[in-house]
Amino acid sequence: MLIVMKFGGTSVGSAERIAQAAQLAADSAAQGHQVVVVTSAMSKVTDSLIAAARQASAGHWDPAIRQQLYDRHKAVADAVIGGDPVRHAAVLEALSQRLDRFEKLCFGLSMVHELTPRLLDAISGTGEMLTAPLLSAAIAAKGRASQPVDATDLIVTTDQFGGAEPLMDETRSKTQARLQAVLANGEVPVVTGFIAATRDGVLTTLGRGGSDYSASIIGAALDADEVWIWTDVDGVMTANPSEVPEARTLAEISYSEASELAYYGAKVLHYKTILPAFRQRIPVRILNSFNPKHPGTRVSVEGDPSLAGVKAVTSIRGVILVAISGTGMQGIPGIAAKAFDVVAAQQANILMISQASSENNICFVISAAEAPGVVTALRSALEMELMRGHIEEIGAEPVAIVAAVGDRMRGTPGIAATVFTALGTEGINVIAISQGSSERNISMVVREPDAAAAVRAIHRAFHLGS
């Protein structure tokens, strides 16, 4: 099989973790698989790089930051490849070159005091460029030939800095040309996650979940058999185990279920990141590098057809319910259009919408950070409707969304009844409800203090822990 393995920040966060990641890659290659590794930066390094860039843009560049980064990565090199002086020296030289570039960028930034998205990408992508030579050398130390590869030579993107999108035809051509020969030689290429480049060679980053996205893009470009995401949890679970102790790992879910769970708060996977693999029908596995014997969760097109009904329960906190109410709204056209135009102009993301058939109330949920600006803009845009009494109130209150998810909820009678009976038994009031025609998600707005109890009640009602 051709496997693309991505290792997250905690999976490469120390010398011990990098040695473990190298062993996992080498073991798979020894079993006859072709392996491409995609690596994140070491944990917390990207945060340090971004903080350094922002400090430099305010005129406060501290050269000690470069030394701190070098010392941390050198300590790993000393531990995992210290016994090979030639390879050790080569890695230290690579680290120095990449940190020299970082230092020059920050020093220039401290002079101009302007942190553009393009410059932030150039700085924030440095962490992966430091980890790739380390992990490649660690794999070589395990007896498997390896070489680091910058994703700027593989993934071609738009120039949307901070969240670039891949141009797949060009990416496929460059990736195959660069990596197929490496794989044919029995080597394990270690590719920098998170970063890419425009057609002109300008460095970009792929935004949230960028290294997962890199792995999915490369997997699609190479027509891989599977993409493995190595992280620090056993896979996708039926609920958040900190709220539901009996939550268990799901053996298999579909891409559509992964999408719903990611959207509604599950942190393991961001659905956008696996879209390239989904389009090529490539399965994605979520695995735990701290517990590599666990089978994890397989994400596939079909999921697990043997499981009907609700498969998992999740929630989103830190959100606000905005409600536009008034008996005079009935039959008045354009109010909803105006409201959502305002939300769009504020560049706020609506997580959920609900409207009564009486037309007396429209409510939607947005993040708490976006709410003040949206509510102020709504009151301004709908000032005339408020004066005329068509709208009586534009309210905002902190809430939580609880979502029950499962592909095979569709066409299964009694799902909603079970959900609401469970909540009623716990004395939990449902403020608003939303269900799409796909029927794979029932979303409910509850008071924020009730969210954990609501998740537990639904989890118990569908026996998800057994």
Stockholm file with secondary structure:
# STOCKHOLM 1.0

chainA/1-466         MLIVMKFGGTSVGSAERIAQAAQLAADSAAQGHQVVVVTSAMSKVTDSLIAAARQASAGHWDPAIRQQLYDRHKAVADAVIGGDPVRHAAVLEALSQRLDRFEKLCFGLSMVHELTPRLLDAISGTGEMLTAPLLSAAIAAKGRASQPVDATDLIVTTDQFGGAEPLMDETRSKTQARLQAVLANGEVPVVTGFIAATRDGVLTTLGRGGSDYSASIIGAALDADEVWIWTDVDGVMTANPSEVPEARTLAEISYSEASELAYYGAKVLHYKTILPAFRQRIPVRILNSFNPKHPGTRVSVEGDPSLAGVKAVTSIRGVILVAISGTGMQGIPGIAAKAFDVVAAQQANILMISQASSENNICFVISAAEAPGVVTALRSALEMELMRGHIEEIGAEPVAIVAAVGDRMRGTPGIAATVFTALGTEGINVIAISQGSSERNISMVVREPDAAAAVRAIHRAFHLGS
#=GR chainA/1-466 SS CEEEEEECGGGGSSHHHHHHHHHHHHHHHHTTCEEEEEECCCTTHHHHHHHHHHHHHTTCCCTHHHHHHHHHHHHHHHHHHTTCHHHHHHHHHHHHHHHHHHHHHHHHHHHHCCCCHHHHHHHHTHHHHHHHHHHHHHHHHTTCCEEEECGGGTCBBCSCTTSCCBCHHHHHHHHHHHHHHHHHTTCEEEEESSEEECTTCCEEECCTTHHHHHHHHHHHHHTCSEEEEEESSSSCBSSCTTTCTTCCBCSEEEHHHHHHHHHTTCCSCCGGGGHHHHHTTCCEEEEETTSTTSCCEEEESSCCTTCCSCCEEEEEEEEEEEEEECGGGTTCTTHHHHHHHHHHHTTCCCCEEEECTTSSEEEEEEETTTHHHHHHHHHHHTHHHHHHTSCCEEEEEEEEEEEEECGGGTTCTTHHHHHHHHHHHTTCCCCEEEECTTCSEEEEEEEGGGHHHHHHHHHHHTTTTC
#=GC SS_cons         CEEEEEECGGGGSSHHHHHHHHHHHHHHHHTTCEEEEEECCCTTHHHHHHHHHHHHHTTCCCTHHHHHHHHHHHHHHHHHHTTCHHHHHHHHHHHHHHHHHHHHHHHHHHHHCCCCHHHHHHHHTHHHHHHHHHHHHHHHHTTCCEEEECGGGTCBBCSCTTSCCBCHHHHHHHHHHHHHHHHHTTCEEEEESSEEECTTCCEEECCTTHHHHHHHHHHHHHTCSEEEEEESSSSCBSSCTTTCTTCCBCSEEEHHHHHHHHHTTCCSCCGGGGHHHHHTTCCEEEEETTSTTSCCEEEESSCCTTCCSCCEEEEEEEEEEEEEECGGGTTCTTHHHHHHHHHHHTTCCCCEEEECTTSSEEEEEEETTTHHHHHHHHHHHTHHHHHHTSCCEEEEEEEEEEEEECGGGTTCTTHHHHHHHHHHHTTCCCCEEEECTTCSEEEEEEEGGGHHHHHHHHHHHTTTTC
//
